[in-house]
Amino acid sequence: MFTYIPFPVNLQGSPLSQKQARTPAATLPGDDFIARQGPAFLAHLLRRLSDELVQGAATWYPSMGVTAPPRTISTLLALDELGPLGITELARLLRQTHPLVITWIRELTSRSFVTAKSDPNDRRRSVVRLTARGKAEVGRARKALSAMEQASLHLLASGGDGPALFGALWRMEGACRETPFADLLQRIAASANPR
């Protein structure tokens, strides 16, 4: 069971100094409203972290010549590695929703990185391909991803054992694929409140 972190203590439970208590909340995790709510707000924390990483990449990528939105890079890489794919195939491969992948394809199409054409054998299916401009963008993105990997490893190491933390995140993602979080919530709520 989680013990809530009452103000004014930090995440380790140590009392804050007077100086720390006067420091803006954004710099002190123990003063963070969401941190005080505990593990029930894991999704909120992960979204914050994701947003920071994506915004950082969006700010930095242009210095590397990459103009594709950060969230679409995986789509470009998949098309480069696997060739033309349908939107449903991309969504399944990237484990993202169909509507989100459609949004990404529109963004990439507007930048002339991909084309999406109806499949001549099945008009309901669109086939997405990289353009020559998209292939050049993939080359720039792959170079940028080397630095992205190093920065990500540095960030993971700041949380303790970097490789273990990265592995734990993937195991959590796998557990959610095996048992959707909504099912887990229902099971736990039912066992806590039997009828």
Contacts in CASP RR format, 6 or more apart in sequence:
PFRMAT RR
TARGET T0000
AUTHOR 0000-0000-0000
METHOD contacts of the structure
MODEL  1
MFTYIPFPVNLQGSPLSQKQARTPAATLPGDDFIARQGPAFLAHLLRRLS
DELVQGAATWYPSMGVTAPPRTISTLLALDELGPLGITELARLLRQTHPL
VITWIRELTSRSFVTAKSDPNDRRRSVVRLTARGKAEVGRARKALSAMEQ
ASLHLLASGGDGPALFGALWRMEGACRETPFADLLQRIAASANPR
2 38 0 8 1.000
2 39 0 8 1.000
2 40 0 8 1.000
4 36 0 8 1.000
4 37 0 8 1.000
4 38 0 8 1.000
5 11 0 8 1.000
5 13 0 8 1.000
5 30 0 8 1.000
5 35 0 8 1.000
5 36 0 8 1.000
5 38 0 8 1.000
6 36 0 8 1.000
7 30 0 8 1.000
7 31 0 8 1.000
7 36 0 8 1.000
8 15 0 8 1.000
8 16 0 8 1.000
8 20 0 8 1.000
8 21 0 8 1.000
8 31 0 8 1.000
9 15 0 8 1.000
9 16 0 8 1.000
9 30 0 8 1.000
10 16 0 8 1.000
10 20 0 8 1.000
10 28 0 8 1.000
10 29 0 8 1.000
10 30 0 8 1.000
11 29 0 8 1.000
11 30 0 8 1.000
11 35 0 8 1.000
16 28 0 8 1.000
16 30 0 8 1.000
16 31 0 8 1.000
20 28 0 8 1.000
23 31 0 8 1.000
25 31 0 8 1.000
25 32 0 8 1.000
25 33 0 8 1.000
26 32 0 8 1.000
29 35 0 8 1.000
30 36 0 8 1.000
34 41 0 8 1.000
34 44 0 8 1.000
34 45 0 8 1.000
34 48 0 8 1.000
35 45 0 8 1.000
37 44 0 8 1.000
53 152 0 8 1.000
53 155 0 8 1.000
54 70 0 8 1.000
54 71 0 8 1.000
56 70 0 8 1.000
57 70 0 8 1.000
57 148 0 8 1.000
58 69 0 8 1.000
58 70 0 8 1.000
60 144 0 8 1.000
61 67 0 8 1.000
61 68 0 8 1.000
61 70 0 8 1.000
61 141 0 8 1.000
61 144 0 8 1.000
64 140 0 8 1.000
64 143 0 8 1.000
64 144 0 8 1.000
64 147 0 8 1.000
65 140 0 8 1.000
65 144 0 8 1.000
66 73 0 8 1.000
66 137 0 8 1.000
66 140 0 8 1.000
66 141 0 8 1.000
66 144 0 8 1.000
67 111 0 8 1.000
67 137 0 8 1.000
68 76 0 8 1.000
68 107 0 8 1.000
68 108 0 8 1.000
68 111 0 8 1.000
68 113 0 8 1.000
68 137 0 8 1.000
68 141 0 8 1.000
69 104 0 8 1.000
69 107 0 8 1.000
71 104 0 8 1.000
72 104 0 8 1.000
72 107 0 8 1.000
72 108 0 8 1.000
73 141 0 8 1.000
73 145 0 8 1.000
74 94 0 8 1.000
75 90 0 8 1.000
75 94 0 8 1.000
75 101 0 8 1.000
75 104 0 8 1.000
75 105 0 8 1.000
75 108 0 8 1.000
75 114 0 8 1.000
75 128 0 8 1.000
76 108 0 8 1.000
76 113 0 8 1.000
76 114 0 8 1.000
76 130 0 8 1.000
76 134 0 8 1.000
76 137 0 8 1.000
76 138 0 8 1.000
76 141 0 8 1.000
77 138 0 8 1.000
77 141 0 8 1.000
77 142 0 8 1.000
78 85 0 8 1.000
78 90 0 8 1.000
78 93 0 8 1.000
78 94 0 8 1.000
79 85 0 8 1.000
79 90 0 8 1.000
79 114 0 8 1.000
79 128 0 8 1.000
79 129 0 8 1.000
79 130 0 8 1.000
80 130 0 8 1.000
80 135 0 8 1.000
80 138 0 8 1.000
82 93 0 8 1.000
83 129 0 8 1.000
83 130 0 8 1.000
84 127 0 8 1.000
84 128 0 8 1.000
84 129 0 8 1.000
85 93 0 8 1.000
85 127 0 8 1.000
85 128 0 8 1.000
86 119 0 8 1.000
86 125 0 8 1.000
86 126 0 8 1.000
86 127 0 8 1.000
86 128 0 8 1.000
87 98 0 8 1.000
87 101 0 8 1.000
87 102 0 8 1.000
87 105 0 8 1.000
87 116 0 8 1.000
87 125 0 8 1.000
87 126 0 8 1.000
87 128 0 8 1.000
88 98 0 8 1.000
88 125 0 8 1.000
90 101 0 8 1.000
90 105 0 8 1.000
90 128 0 8 1.000
91 97 0 8 1.000
91 98 0 8 1.000
91 100 0 8 1.000
91 101 0 8 1.000
94 101 0 8 1.000
95 177 0 8 1.000
105 114 0 8 1.000
105 116 0 8 1.000
105 126 0 8 1.000
105 128 0 8 1.000
108 114 0 8 1.000
108 134 0 8 1.000
109 115 0 8 1.000
109 116 0 8 1.000
111 133 0 8 1.000
112 131 0 8 1.000
112 133 0 8 1.000
112 134 0 8 1.000
113 130 0 8 1.000
113 131 0 8 1.000
113 133 0 8 1.000
113 134 0 8 1.000
113 137 0 8 1.000
114 128 0 8 1.000
114 129 0 8 1.000
114 130 0 8 1.000
114 131 0 8 1.000
114 134 0 8 1.000
115 128 0 8 1.000
115 129 0 8 1.000
115 131 0 8 1.000
116 126 0 8 1.000
116 127 0 8 1.000
116 128 0 8 1.000
116 129 0 8 1.000
117 126 0 8 1.000
117 127 0 8 1.000
117 129 0 8 1.000
118 125 0 8 1.000
118 126 0 8 1.000
118 127 0 8 1.000
119 125 0 8 1.000
119 126 0 8 1.000
119 127 0 8 1.000
130 138 0 8 1.000
153 162 0 8 1.000
156 162 0 8 1.000
156 163 0 8 1.000
156 165 0 8 1.000
156 166 0 8 1.000
159 165 0 8 1.000
END
